[in-house]
Amino acid sequence: MAKAGEHSFEQEIDKSADSEQEMDQKPVYERDFDRQAKKLQEKVAIITGGDSGIGKAIAVHFAREGADVVIVYRKEKEDAEETKSLVEEKGRRALLIETDIGDESNCKEIIKQTLAEFGKIDILVNNAAIQVPHEDLAEITSEQWLETFRVNIHAQFFLTKAVLPHLKEGASIINNASVNAFKGHKQLVDYTSTKGAIMGFTRSMALQLAEKGIRVNAVAPGPIWTPLISSTMHKSLEEFGQEVPMKRAGQPAEVATSFVFLASEDASYFTGQCLHPNGGYILNT
């Protein structure tokens, strides 16, 4: 039931109406309830890989919208501390957790520490990932293949499973996929395979959690300028991203807004979907 001043989106469907003017209950195009100026006011978000790149941008944008954030990172403490400071400059709280999310027990501990610090969890952003490019499949060792899956997709399963008992109606899970899940990448076979798995995981969990009012979506960035690119692809900003129609790489800030949207009530009718900030690739999604 809608609260005072809110529209109910669970309305009876008119059995016969050829035009909107004939409808007894007209479509709602704008919400008229009094909402907070900030889209994520007093929300608590966990962001893996939140120390740098896209994760850092998400943390800063979430804080700007009123959320407290848990920044989960692997080893770059200086980056994590800087992100924490940026969040605090926005007047929000940040908790740093240094851990290996590829271990299920560590994922359970992340949830435990978050609840101890903030008392609730509203948003889970599964963002962290690793990649190691190779020209030939034969160059990918079994160890690397398993490690890429352990970090990129197994961790999403571990964290999602651990957080679910603590999520309430209205909560949001957002998984970071990749444009490569839709178009492939000849140098990143294992990485791209995990991103395809992430899309399957996203869509399946969206179906499973829809009745509980928990939304699950994904973002599939194109070429975004992050430390991961600098350290693994060995390209400069000038040359990276030239293949897209916009002829440039995107910046993390240009991706973070997709996460803000999906985490907020603006995306209340989005679940099982994927946003594509990719510089103009046209994809069969």
C-alpha positions in Angstrom: 0.0 0.0 0.0 1.3 3.4 -0.9 2.1 5.9 1.9 0.5 9.3 2.0 1.6 11.4 -0.9 2.9 8.5 -2.9 1.6 6.9 -6.1 0.8 3.2 -6.0 2.3 1.3 -8.9 0.2 -1.8 -8.2 -3.0 -0.6 -9.8 -5.7 -2.5 -11.5 -5.5 -2.7 -15.2 -8.3 -1.1 -17.2 -10.0 -3.9 -19.2 -10.8 -1.7 -22.1 -9.3 1.7 -23.0 -8.3 2.7 -26.5 -6.7 6.0 -25.4 -5.2 7.4 -22.2 -8.0 9.8 -21.9 -10.4 6.9 -21.5 -8.5 5.2 -18.8 -9.8 5.3 -15.2 -6.3 5.0 -13.7 -3.9 6.9 -15.9 -0.2 6.0 -16.2 2.1 7.8 -13.7 4.7 9.9 -15.4 6.1 11.8 -12.5 6.1 11.0 -8.8 4.6 13.6 -6.7 5.7 12.6 -3.2 8.2 14.7 -1.3 11.6 13.0 -1.8 15.0 13.7 -0.4 17.2 15.9 -2.5 19.9 13.2 -2.4 19.0 9.9 -4.2 20.8 7.6 -1.8 20.3 9.5 1.5 21.2 7.4 4.5 21.8 4.2 2.4 24.7 1.9 3.2 26.6 0.5 0.2 29.3 -2.2 -0.1 31.6 -1.6 -3.0 34.3 -4.2 -3.9 37.3 -2.9 -5.6 36.3 0.5 -4.2 39.8 1.8 -3.8 40.4 3.0 -7.4 39.1 3.2 -10.9 35.4 2.7 -11.4 35.0 1.5 -7.8 36.5 4.8 -6.5 34.1 6.8 -8.7 31.1 4.8 -7.5 32.1 5.4 -3.8 32.5 9.2 -4.4 29.2 9.5 -6.4 27.3 7.4 -3.8 28.6 9.6 -1.0 27.6 12.7 -3.0 24.1 11.3 -3.1 24.0 10.7 0.7 25.2 7.1 1.2 27.8 5.7 3.6 30.1 3.3 1.9 32.2 0.2 2.7 35.3 0.2 0.5 36.6 -3.3 0.0 40.1 -3.6 -1.5 42.9 -6.1 -1.9 46.2 -4.3 -1.3 46.4 -0.7 -2.5 46.0 0.9 0.9 47.1 4.4 -0.2 44.4 4.4 -2.9 41.8 3.1 -0.5 42.7 5.8 2.1 42.4 8.5 -0.6 38.9 7.2 -1.6 37.9 7.2 2.1 39.0 10.8 2.4 37.0 11.8 -0.6 33.9 10.1 0.8 34.3 11.9 4.1 34.7 15.2 2.3 31.1 14.7 1.1 30.0 14.4 4.7 29.5 10.6 4.7 31.2 7.7 6.5 33.5 5.2 5.0 34.7 1.8 6.3 37.9 0.3 4.7 38.1 -3.5 4.6 41.3 -5.0 3.1 40.7 -8.6 2.2 40.6 -11.2 -0.6 37.1 -11.5 -1.8 37.8 -14.8 -3.6 37.6 -16.5 -0.2 34.0 -17.2 1.0 34.9 -16.8 4.6 36.2 -13.3 3.9 33.0 -12.3 2.2 31.0 -13.4 5.2 33.4 -11.3 7.3 32.7 -8.2 5.1 29.0 -8.5 5.8 29.6 -9.0 9.5 31.9 -5.9 9.7 29.5 -3.8 7.7 26.5 -4.7 10.0 28.6 -4.0 13.1 29.6 -0.5 11.8 26.4 0.6 10.1 23.6 -1.7 11.3 22.2 -2.4 7.8 23.1 -3.0 4.1 21.1 -1.4 1.3 23.3 -1.8 -1.7 25.9 -4.3 -2.9 28.1 -3.4 -5.8 30.1 -6.3 -7.1 32.8 -4.4 -8.9 36.2 -5.9 -8.3 37.9 -7.9 -11.1 41.3 -8.9 -12.4 42.6 -9.4 -16.0 45.8 -10.7 -17.6 45.9 -10.4 -21.4 47.3 -13.1 -23.6 47.5 -13.4 -27.4 47.0 -17.2 -27.4 44.8 -19.5 -25.3 47.7 -21.8 -24.8 49.4 -19.1 -22.8 46.6 -19.1 -20.2 47.6 -21.4 -17.4 45.0 -23.4 -15.5 46.0 -21.5 -12.4 45.3 -18.1 -14.1 42.0 -19.4 -15.4 40.8 -20.5 -12.0 42.1 -17.3 -10.3 40.3 -15.1 -12.7 37.0 -16.9 -12.1 37.7 -17.0 -8.3 38.0 -13.2 -8.1 35.6 -12.0 -10.9 32.6 -14.3 -10.5 33.0 -16.6 -7.5 33.4 -13.6 -5.2 30.1 -12.2 -6.6 28.4 -15.4 -5.7 30.0 -15.5 -2.2 29.1 -11.9 -1.4 25.6 -12.0 -2.8 24.8 -15.2 -0.8 26.2 -13.7 2.4 24.3 -10.4 2.1 20.9 -11.7 1.1 19.6 -12.5 4.6 20.2 -8.9 5.5 18.7 -7.2 2.5 15.2 -5.7 2.8 12.6 -4.8 0.2 14.0 -1.9 -1.9 17.6 -3.1 -1.7 19.7 -3.2 -4.8 22.6 -5.4 -6.1 24.6 -4.1 -9.1 27.2 -6.2 -10.8 30.0 -4.8 -13.0 30.1 -6.7 -16.2 31.9 -5.5 -19.4 31.3 -4.7 -23.0 33.5 -7.8 -23.7 30.7 -10.0 -22.5 28.7 -8.9 -25.5 31.4 -8.6 -28.2 34.3 -10.7 -27.0 38.0 -9.9 -26.6 40.7 -11.9 -28.3 43.3 -11.1 -25.6 41.1 -11.5 -22.6 39.4 -14.9 -23.0 39.3 -15.8 -19.3 38.2 -12.3 -18.2 35.6 -12.1 -20.9 34.2 -15.5 -19.9 33.7 -14.4 -16.4 31.9 -11.3 -17.6 29.5 -13.5 -19.5 28.9 -15.5 -16.4 28.2 -12.3 -14.5 25.4 -11.4 -16.9 23.9 -14.9 -16.5 24.2 -14.5 -12.7 22.6 -11.0 -12.8 19.6 -12.1 -14.9 19.0 -15.3 -12.9 19.2 -13.5 -9.5 16.9 -10.8 -10.7 14.2 -13.4 -11.4 14.8 -15.1 -8.1 14.6 -11.9 -6.0 11.9 -9.9 -7.8 9.1 -11.1 -5.5 11.2 -9.9 -2.5 11.5 -6.4 -4.0 15.2 -6.7 -4.4 16.5 -5.4 -7.7 19.6 -7.0 -9.5 21.1 -5.2 -12.4 24.5 -4.9 -14.2 26.6 -2.3 -15.9 28.8 -3.2 -18.9 31.4 -0.5 -19.3 33.3 -0.1 -22.5 36.9 1.2 -22.5 37.3 3.1 -19.3 40.6 4.6 -18.2 41.5 2.9 -14.9 44.6 1.5 -13.2 43.7 -1.9 -14.4 44.1 -0.8 -18.0 47.4 1.0 -17.3 48.9 -1.9 -15.5 47.7 -4.8 -17.8 47.1 -3.4 -21.3 50.1 -1.0 -21.2 48.3 1.6 -23.3 48.3 5.4 -23.0 45.2 7.4 -22.5 45.7 8.8 -26.0 45.6 5.4 -27.7 43.2 3.6 -25.5 39.5 3.6 -26.6 40.1 4.9 -30.1 38.1 2.0 -31.5 34.7 3.2 -30.2 32.5 5.7 -32.2 33.3 8.5 -29.8 37.0 7.9 -30.4 38.1 8.1 -26.8 38.2 6.2 -23.5 35.6 6.9 -20.9 36.4 8.1 -17.4 35.2 6.3 -14.3 33.0 9.3 -13.4 31.1 8.6 -16.7 30.3 5.1 -15.5 29.6 5.8 -11.8 26.3 7.6 -12.7 24.9 4.4 -14.1 25.5 2.8 -10.7 23.8 5.7 -8.9 20.8 5.4 -11.2 20.4 1.7 -10.7 20.9 2.0 -6.9 18.3 4.7 -6.6 14.5 4.8 -6.7 14.8 6.3 -10.2 15.4 2.7 -11.4 12.5 1.2 -9.4 11.3 -0.6 -12.5 14.7 -1.9 -13.6 15.8 -5.4 -12.7 17.7 -8.0 -14.7 18.9 -5.2 -16.9 22.3 -4.0 -18.1 23.4 -0.4 -18.8 26.0 0.2 -21.4 28.3 3.3 -21.0 30.6 2.3 -23.8 31.2 5.2 -26.1 28.8 4.2 -28.8 29.1 0.4 -29.4 25.8 -0.9 -30.7 25.3 -4.3 -29.1 22.8 -7.1 -29.3 21.9 -7.2 -25.6 
